[in-house]
Amino acid sequence: MTSEIRLDPQLQEARRELEAAEQGLAAGTEAARVRYARALHEADLAERRAERRARENMRHQRSWRLVAG
């Protein structure tokens, strides 16, 4: 399941944005702090969505194995 989560393109993009926003914090501006907070929130949401999709995919595969078995 973890490898499926890492491959999620939305999650990868959210993590890249978070990394860029984190580097931008050095500017010390309000805009940089807001960007970081938003990126942190979006990365958290993307992580949850990726985990949910991975769980649903595992359930779907398990149900097909039961039908095929």
Secondary structure, DSSP 8 states (H G I E B T S, - for coil): -HHHHHH-HHHHHHHHHHHHHHHHGGG--HHHHHHHHHHHHHHHHHHHHHHHHHHHHHHHHHHHHHHH-
